[in-house]
């Protein structure tokens, strides 16, 4: 008997683990395998950008990151001292990103810790378990419905890998049939090879040394992220947890220019020597080096991220670039965050399989943008002091929104409406993730973040920005919408299986009883009573000196509007309060009626 | 061979677990035993007040509480409707406590979850393990130094208890010798009996029913804490996690008055019937009742909390009262939070044993105050509608600081100076815990809470409020203090074993290099480099519209001051910047010079 699974994930790095989190939420039959024996222990990726932390929050695991990571607030820019070109002096202190961009700041934490927190998150769901020392040996996609993917799995020994193991069958090999397969198996992806997907692009001859050290130094900004351009090369520093600081040090080029580098020969001491020249007049040394590596700048991209919408590729398997922007791990996890709920919705029969093609459309475009930016940024570091390096603030302003991950925009496509009513909401942007702002929970009288109520559980959300429901005319409109909403929502969704959730955010006082509203805004259950966590007020001024959510979202308090969020918190649809028909039409095109 | 331990804790409820946390931090040889098979699963205490959450934060475990607990912001007061005395109407909405009181709000969470989080905290330290189904059989205090306490321990079966097990010796009984013993074994304390400590005070005949239900109701404030006085009795409601709401319902009195109650007969349905009469005109029902109980109002207090400064008692073992104030579990944990660092400091040779007598002085006084307040509060509920119930705001204002736990004040005694320089710091009060306010970490340029740097690890802290170190004269004073401090601190403390930590909080710009300050403000280690987490600035305005820490603490920016904190964050000493001699004299009287 072959075993049947909904989803097979090859690779348990950050991208694979993020997908396994989604799989746990959708309760899909899922296997996740990894060639290696355990998680990475030191080094590797360490940047966690705002959107990534928002995603962790949506899975209920962000606190572990927040309490362990270093939060980057200020970035210092250093350039050659005009009075002594061999030395550096601080030219600017730059705020890393405006605080309204996200509730979570840019942070840094070792990849091993990140993987460990993700894996604990998966373990606490109790649905999926990572199988290590396990590789796929053969892969075949058959032309049929159901479980068209046939894979042979093998437990390997310590000295074997997917590429070295003998492909002739062994008696312990296991054959499984899967509905979908996702390759999260890194830049040397075995899955990508099986579908004959070539990478496009190339490596350069520019090398950077990377090391995680506890610095012994009198450099005054060592506990701030610093961007250093000197006549002797460039360094970027990123402080970390446990007194560590990561240094990216420009080493020079292979077989050209004045300094020759053979990546295999690079030691921490060698990276230190380069760094010491750049840090002058400051001293730099270390006794503790946690990890070091060398990378060769290069940008490569796969032409597609899927194969016949049955086999998908994510992360390093389809895009590689320099670590200069600290984006690799973030974009990789965001790939599978994008893919996971789509697979889950299709597999559980909630959504039409046609939505799967949006994965390639949405994420290939992001990877292409990233690779273009990476070329610009590696130039910024390797070209030496420049006008940009002297005015780092202006340079950074151009890309900080993209880097934070919150400016990523999708569509129009099957999941993002093409008819934009963008004028209704200046700060809620079609295709982008909804920013979270503080609101007051009407029933509990507490200041809360709106995103606390949008966990990643596969549900769509309709947000009714209802205006001032204290006015009778507005209240009547809201009740009328309630009646239409209830009829529509109940076709897909139930109390125990909420495929569509309705939220009401009003701009009036919260001195009214939410039970007077239509029950769609506070659903009833015979055992659990009313749902008190669907109605929010914008009178945050009672609690904190902060701008109201209507101001933050740029919604007019008279006119209001309706916003539809996908399960990944991206905005699918924006429309006027009256225009419920278009929402119905849009969602009916994506979701499948409940069969009961 | 008898086994030797520094500390034996009898009872693994909240008080015992809190003590075990301290024991883990001090790495004392500790055993903690509990008669029961496991933790409480439902019901029992559920209030967590601000100071308790601050204490959890100091042990690094507050996030689990914050993310699971319900946060009480508003309290609603209900009284008889003047137009229809049989029905109730809302008379006030009251803010539970001013936000500046503490960084953590009043919260509620089931006792079982609280115990579970405490136990995980202990387990993650890896030093102490709770031994269940284990009771003490005999206890003897010998007149000698070293390990004067002799206890026989026994593993008991399911149907045995400390009181029912046969005291004749069995072959598996274990004899241990302990330096100190703490009885956290509840209101029927076996340890208290062994030292012949009678409780003083008595029970009344007033009964309250308590139940945790998921309410089915149209009462509009069911998700806010409500204080309800009706002509048919009183109810207090406290919302909780997982849709639960706790109700305290006045049942009547035994053998007098119109309603007779036999506590043994009380069912959830009976409590509901009483509640329904009080809630009129609103409906109330439930299908889910998580837990219920009945309590008889009474206040009892032991005359002392210690026996010869070798055996200590804490929590319900020495004070019991009604649950009306939600104080029992909080004050119990605060008992052992007070005791733990004192025992730890004495056992590890850091402090003189004479400090142990402050435990009884400090905590007996708190328990006495609580019991007086409890009498007042049970009257408030059982006496029916009154002037106080109509103006709940004014009534609550009288005791909300005490209830939050932040107003608890100790001394003067061996650990709290008697010479107060209170004028230097309007909002830092001698004997009280230091409130935490936001500051800027000079080296990292991040907004942080000062208390993040005061973990419960046994260290004393000297806080130098240095004023504007940008002025040369102020800078010179700070450097001079630095030299004296270094000489003094090094007599007790080292980089790896910091018995005294020095922090500098300045009121100038953070545009200077902290490495220019005396090294006592950024201690050096050959492997770990400089310590960057000791110098803070008050220019929080760069980050948030909030008042600066100098304003919040009421410290003059010109004059500055010095504050000494005990390991439990209570203020031991306040003095002017120049007056270092008095700090030396005070601390030398408590701490023991390092022997190396």
Interface residues (C-beta under 8 A of the other chain):
Chain A: X60 X63 X67 X70 X71 X73 X74 X93 X99 X214 X215 X216 X217 X218 X220 X222 X223 X224 X239 X243 X287 X288 X441 X443 X444 X445 X446 X447 X513 X514 X515 X526 X527 X528 X529 X532 X543 X545
Chain B: X60 X63 X67 X70 X71 X73 X74 X93 X99 X214 X215 X216 X217 X218 X220 X222 X223 X224 X239 X243 X287 X288 X441 X443 X444 X445 X446 X447 X513 X514 X515 X526 X527 X528 X529 X532 X543 X545
